[in-house]
């Protein structure tokens, strides 16, 4: 996946066909590791790729509706809010803004870290 900076802080990250039909893929945007997630309804979401409970990749976890599960301890994170569903994670992940234009996916990184 390549990245190109556009106006308003959005970065072109990939094409839709580079993402799984349903599931997550890891990407690097300006040195920040994120998970791009495509849900069953065709929505595309972007969150930080690292679980806030353990230093593991969320893009390797299972997608269930609009939540992404950490494969190590089972915490699920809401893709819209970043909130964990319950322990062991208690700290939300950062959610980034996604925009699609045609078959191109753009992301604006949140200032939070």
GROMACS elastic network, one bead per residue, 0.5 to 0.9 nm:
[ bonds ]
;  ai    aj funct       b0    kb
    1    13     6  0.59690   500
    1    14     6  0.51496   500
    1    15     6  0.81033   500
    1    18     6  0.76208   500
    1    27     6  0.68238   500
    1    28     6  0.83015   500
    2    12     6  0.72931   500
    2    13     6  0.54515   500
    2    14     6  0.61082   500
    2    27     6  0.87365   500
    2    28     6  0.87063   500
    2    29     6  0.87566   500
    3    11     6  0.59186   500
    3    14     6  0.71894   500
    3    28     6  0.84919   500
    3    29     6  0.69037   500
    3    30     6  0.84146   500
    3   106     6  0.86806   500
    4    10     6  0.84809   500
    4    11     6  0.52652   500
    4    13     6  0.69676   500
    4   106     6  0.88770   500
    5     8     6  0.89682   500
    5     9     6  0.69566   500
    5    10     6  0.61730   500
    5    12     6  0.63338   500
    6     9     6  0.63002   500
    6    10     6  0.53672   500
    6    11     6  0.56544   500
    6    12     6  0.71382   500
    6   106     6  0.86331   500
    7    10     6  0.62588   500
    7    11     6  0.83690   500
    8    11     6  0.89874   500
    8   108     6  0.79827   500
    9   107     6  0.80970   500
    9   108     6  0.54895   500
    9   109     6  0.76201   500
   10    97     6  0.84497   500
   10    98     6  0.82859   500
   10    99     6  0.81419   500
   10   106     6  0.57227   500
   10   107     6  0.50751   500
   10   109     6  0.75410   500
   11    29     6  0.78092   500
   11   105     6  0.83389   500
   11   106     6  0.51405   500
   11   107     6  0.52290   500
   11   108     6  0.62400   500
   11   109     6  0.84268   500
   12    15     6  0.85283   500
   12   104     6  0.70212   500
   12   105     6  0.58673   500
   12   107     6  0.65921   500
   13    27     6  0.77489   500
   13    28     6  0.85601   500
   13    29     6  0.75558   500
   13   104     6  0.77640   500
   13   105     6  0.57775   500
   13   106     6  0.55982   500
   13   107     6  0.68291   500
   14    17     6  0.82910   500
   14    18     6  0.64538   500
   14    19     6  0.79684   500
   14   103     6  0.85968   500
   14   104     6  0.60569   500
   14   105     6  0.53948   500
   14   106     6  0.74399   500
   15    18     6  0.54066   500
   15    19     6  0.73401   500
   15   100     6  0.89942   500
   15   102     6  0.88911   500
   15   103     6  0.54107   500
   15   105     6  0.56885   500
   15   106     6  0.89929   500
   16    19     6  0.55043   500
   16    20     6  0.82680   500
   16    21     6  0.85820   500
   16    38     6  0.89023   500
   16    44     6  0.87730   500
   16   100     6  0.84631   500
   16   102     6  0.87285   500
   16   103     6  0.52401   500
   16   104     6  0.60732   500
   16   105     6  0.64317   500
   17    20     6  0.72978   500
   17    21     6  0.78581   500
   17   103     6  0.75077   500
   17   104     6  0.89625   500
   18    25     6  0.88615   500
   19    22     6  0.79907   500
   19    23     6  0.78050   500
   19    24     6  0.72782   500
   19    25     6  0.64610   500
   19    36     6  0.77237   500
   19    37     6  0.78167   500
   19    38     6  0.71276   500
   20    23     6  0.55626   500
   20    24     6  0.67048   500
   20    25     6  0.73196   500
   20    37     6  0.82118   500
   20    38     6  0.68707   500
   21    38     6  0.65698   500
   21    39     6  0.78487   500
   21    40     6  0.76970   500
   21    42     6  0.78234   500
   22    37     6  0.74969   500
   22    38     6  0.50694   500
   22    39     6  0.52446   500
   22    40     6  0.56196   500
   22    41     6  0.87365   500
   22    42     6  0.77532   500
   22    63     6  0.79313   500
   23    36     6  0.83591   500
   23    37     6  0.55529   500
   23    38     6  0.53685   500
   23    39     6  0.64664   500
   23    40     6  0.83659   500
   23    59     6  0.80824   500
   23    61     6  0.87178   500
   23    62     6  0.73330   500
   23    63     6  0.58909   500
   23    68     6  0.88139   500
   24    35     6  0.61482   500
   24    36     6  0.55058   500
   24    38     6  0.63517   500
   24    39     6  0.86658   500
   24    58     6  0.82347   500
   24    59     6  0.50019   500
   24    60     6  0.71841   500
   24    61     6  0.78555   500
   24    62     6  0.81869   500
   24    63     6  0.75463   500
   24    68     6  0.84892   500
   25    34     6  0.83973   500
   25    35     6  0.55672   500
   25    36     6  0.53352   500
   25    37     6  0.65041   500
   25    38     6  0.87545   500
   25    59     6  0.54487   500
   25    60     6  0.77484   500
   26    33     6  0.69319   500
   26    34     6  0.57442   500
   26    36     6  0.62148   500
   26    37     6  0.87569   500
   26    49     6  0.69447   500
   26    57     6  0.82571   500
   26    58     6  0.84884   500
   26    59     6  0.56574   500
   26    60     6  0.83187   500
   27    32     6  0.82161   500
   27    33     6  0.58174   500
   27    34     6  0.53642   500
   27    35     6  0.61946   500
   27    36     6  0.70560   500
   27    49     6  0.84930   500
   28    31     6  0.57279   500
   28    32     6  0.54016   500
   28    34     6  0.61404   500
   28    35     6  0.87136   500
   29    32     6  0.51196   500
   29    33     6  0.64679   500
   29    34     6  0.72816   500
   29   107     6  0.86467   500
   29   109     6  0.81989   500
   30    33     6  0.84595   500
   32    48     6  0.78485   500
   32    49     6  0.87363   500
   32   109     6  0.88591   500
   33    47     6  0.89516   500
   33    48     6  0.63275   500
   33    49     6  0.56941   500
   33    50     6  0.76736   500
   34    46     6  0.65948   500
   34    47     6  0.56137   500
   34    50     6  0.77094   500
   34    57     6  0.89977   500
   34    58     6  0.87540   500
   34    59     6  0.80776   500
   34    96     6  0.88740   500
   35    45     6  0.80917   500
   35    46     6  0.56118   500
   35    47     6  0.54300   500
   35    48     6  0.59851   500
   35    50     6  0.84976   500
   35    57     6  0.83257   500
   35    58     6  0.68896   500
   35    59     6  0.52503   500
   36    44     6  0.68699   500
   36    45     6  0.57327   500
   36    47     6  0.68359   500
   36    48     6  0.88644   500
   36    49     6  0.84922   500
   36    59     6  0.75995   500
   37    43     6  0.80338   500
   37    44     6  0.55290   500
   37    45     6  0.50501   500
   37    46     6  0.61490   500
   37    47     6  0.81424   500
   37    59     6  0.78136   500
   37    63     6  0.82966   500
   37    68     6  0.84642   500
   37    79     6  0.83089   500
   38    41     6  0.81256   500
   38    42     6  0.60626   500
   38    43     6  0.55772   500
   38    45     6  0.64526   500
   38    46     6  0.89732   500
   38    63     6  0.89361   500
   39    42     6  0.53702   500
   39    43     6  0.53145   500
   39    44     6  0.65058   500
   39    45     6  0.80127   500
   39    63     6  0.76882   500
   39    64     6  0.84440   500
   39    65     6  0.66810   500
   39    66     6  0.66512   500
   40    43     6  0.73032   500
   40    65     6  0.70955   500
   40    66     6  0.86973   500
   41    65     6  0.88181   500
   44    98     6  0.69071   500
   44    99     6  0.82721   500
   44   100     6  0.81499   500
   44   105     6  0.82568   500
   45    79     6  0.64977   500
   45    80     6  0.76797   500
   45    95     6  0.80338   500
   45    96     6  0.75627   500
   45    97     6  0.75498   500
   45    98     6  0.61232   500
   46    49     6  0.86397   500
   46    79     6  0.74797   500
   46    94     6  0.87440   500
   46    95     6  0.61075   500
   46    96     6  0.52839   500
   46    97     6  0.68356   500
   46    98     6  0.64828   500
   46   107     6  0.73945   500
   46   109     6  0.88761   500
   47    50     6  0.87284   500
   47    58     6  0.89496   500
   47    79     6  0.69322   500
   47    80     6  0.88975   500
   47    82     6  0.74259   500
   47    93     6  0.67644   500
   47    94     6  0.56156   500
   47    96     6  0.56377   500
   47    97     6  0.87508   500
   48    51     6  0.79827   500
   48    58     6  0.81094   500
   48    93     6  0.61294   500
   48    94     6  0.54854   500
   48    95     6  0.66722   500
   48    96     6  0.78120   500
   48   113     6  0.85232   500
   49    56     6  0.79655   500
   49    57     6  0.53836   500
   49    58     6  0.50587   500
   49    59     6  0.60967   500
   49    93     6  0.83058   500
   49    94     6  0.89508   500
   50    53     6  0.86753   500
   50    54     6  0.77038   500
   50    55     6  0.58703   500
   50    56     6  0.54860   500
   50    58     6  0.57191   500
   50    59     6  0.83683   500
   50    70     6  0.88556   500
   50    93     6  0.77994   500
   51    54     6  0.54936   500
   51    55     6  0.58188   500
   51    56     6  0.56993   500
   51    57     6  0.64800   500
   51    58     6  0.60081   500
   51    70     6  0.65232   500
   51    75     6  0.85593   500
   51    77     6  0.87783   500
   51    89     6  0.78647   500
   51    92     6  0.87332   500
   51    93     6  0.70489   500
   52    55     6  0.69924   500
   52    56     6  0.86166   500
   52    89     6  0.63470   500
   52    90     6  0.77250   500
   52    91     6  0.59466   500
   52    92     6  0.68603   500
   52    93     6  0.63742   500
   53    56     6  0.85992   500
   53    73     6  0.85858   500
   53    75     6  0.84266   500
   53    87     6  0.87826   500
   53    88     6  0.66364   500
   53    90     6  0.72959   500
   53    91     6  0.74015   500
   54    57     6  0.89251   500
   54    70     6  0.87492   500
   54    72     6  0.79112   500
   54    73     6  0.82680   500
   54    89     6  0.82148   500
   56    60     6  0.85562   500
   56    70     6  0.75670   500
   56    71     6  0.81689   500
   56    72     6  0.73887   500
   57    60     6  0.58067   500
   57    61     6  0.75116   500
   57    70     6  0.74511   500
   57    71     6  0.82456   500
   58    61     6  0.52045   500
   58    62     6  0.83493   500
   58    68     6  0.69973   500
   58    69     6  0.67839   500
   58    70     6  0.53131   500
   58    71     6  0.72068   500
   59    62     6  0.80180   500
   59    68     6  0.79976   500
   59    69     6  0.87547   500
   59    70     6  0.83319   500
   60    69     6  0.86218   500
   60    70     6  0.76787   500
   60    71     6  0.68249   500
   61    68     6  0.64033   500
   61    69     6  0.50816   500
   61    70     6  0.51720   500
   61    72     6  0.83703   500
   61    74     6  0.87807   500
   62    67     6  0.84309   500
   62    68     6  0.58474   500
   62    69     6  0.52163   500
   62    70     6  0.74277   500
   62    71     6  0.70775   500
   63    66     6  0.71602   500
   63    67     6  0.58815   500
   63    69     6  0.63249   500
   63    76     6  0.88855   500
   64    67     6  0.52853   500
   64    68     6  0.63339   500
   64    69     6  0.76506   500
   64    76     6  0.87306   500
   65    68     6  0.82001   500
   66    77     6  0.84266   500
   66    78     6  0.60754   500
   66    79     6  0.56710   500
   66    80     6  0.75212   500
   67    76     6  0.58417   500
   67    77     6  0.51969   500
   67    79     6  0.55757   500
   67    80     6  0.85176   500
   67    82     6  0.88861   500
   67    84     6  0.88529   500
   67    85     6  0.86418   500
   68    75     6  0.83319   500
   68    76     6  0.53322   500
   68    77     6  0.52701   500
   68    78     6  0.67103   500
   68    79     6  0.69401   500
   69    72     6  0.87231   500
   69    73     6  0.85928   500
   69    74     6  0.57900   500
   69    75     6  0.56261   500
   69    77     6  0.63564   500
   70    73     6  0.61684   500
   70    74     6  0.51340   500
   70    75     6  0.54108   500
   70    76     6  0.62004   500
   70    77     6  0.80033   500
   71    74     6  0.56874   500
   71    75     6  0.80010   500
   72    75     6  0.83388   500
   73    87     6  0.87515   500
   73    88     6  0.70737   500
   73    89     6  0.86114   500
   74    87     6  0.84261   500
   74    88     6  0.79349   500
   74    89     6  0.88636   500
   75    84     6  0.64562   500
   75    85     6  0.65248   500
   75    86     6  0.62198   500
   75    87     6  0.62122   500
   75    88     6  0.62638   500
   75    89     6  0.58813   500
   75    90     6  0.89492   500
   76    83     6  0.82946   500
   76    84     6  0.54668   500
   76    85     6  0.53389   500
   76    86     6  0.72416   500
   76    87     6  0.89138   500
   76    89     6  0.82513   500
   77    80     6  0.88158   500
   77    81     6  0.81185   500
   77    82     6  0.55429   500
   77    83     6  0.54604   500
   77    85     6  0.60775   500
   77    86     6  0.87311   500
   77    89     6  0.88236   500
   77    92     6  0.72829   500
   77    93     6  0.72807   500
   78    81     6  0.55536   500
   78    83     6  0.54022   500
   78    84     6  0.63783   500
   78    85     6  0.73129   500
   78    92     6  0.86359   500
   78    93     6  0.87115   500
   79    82     6  0.55232   500
   79    83     6  0.80393   500
   79    93     6  0.88588   500
   79    95     6  0.70012   500
   80    83     6  0.82956   500
   80    95     6  0.69169   500
   81    84     6  0.88544   500
   81    92     6  0.78826   500
   81    93     6  0.82224   500
   81    94     6  0.80905   500
   81    95     6  0.66223   500
   82    91     6  0.86739   500
   82    94     6  0.58253   500
   82    95     6  0.57852   500
   83    86     6  0.87339   500
   83    90     6  0.80302   500
   83    91     6  0.71176   500
   83    93     6  0.66565   500
   83    94     6  0.88568   500
   84    87     6  0.76379   500
   84    88     6  0.88577   500
   84    89     6  0.61495   500
   84    90     6  0.62067   500
   84    91     6  0.68463   500
   84    92     6  0.56728   500
   84    93     6  0.78256   500
   85    89     6  0.80696   500
   85    90     6  0.83782   500
   86    89     6  0.62625   500
   86    90     6  0.66761   500
   87    90     6  0.60613   500
   89    92     6  0.78199   500
   92    95     6  0.89413   500
   93   113     6  0.87499   500
   94   110     6  0.72353   500
   94   112     6  0.65965   500
   94   113     6  0.68609   500
   95   109     6  0.82194   500
   95   110     6  0.69169   500
   95   112     6  0.87895   500
   96   107     6  0.67764   500
   96   108     6  0.61267   500
   96   109     6  0.51774   500
   96   110     6  0.52368   500
   96   111     6  0.89721   500
   97   106     6  0.83535   500
   97   107     6  0.56254   500
   97   108     6  0.51797   500
   97   109     6  0.66431   500
   97   110     6  0.72770   500
   98   105     6  0.71049   500
   98   106     6  0.57346   500
   98   108     6  0.65506   500
   98   109     6  0.88638   500
   99   104     6  0.84418   500
   99   105     6  0.60983   500
   99   106     6  0.51058   500
   99   107     6  0.63041   500
   99   108     6  0.82955   500
  100   103     6  0.67728   500
  100   104     6  0.55785   500
  100   106     6  0.59765   500
  100   107     6  0.86779   500
  101   104     6  0.52629   500
  101   105     6  0.66804   500
  101   106     6  0.78657   500
  102   105     6  0.83355   500
  109   112     6  0.84442   500
  110   113     6  0.77279   500
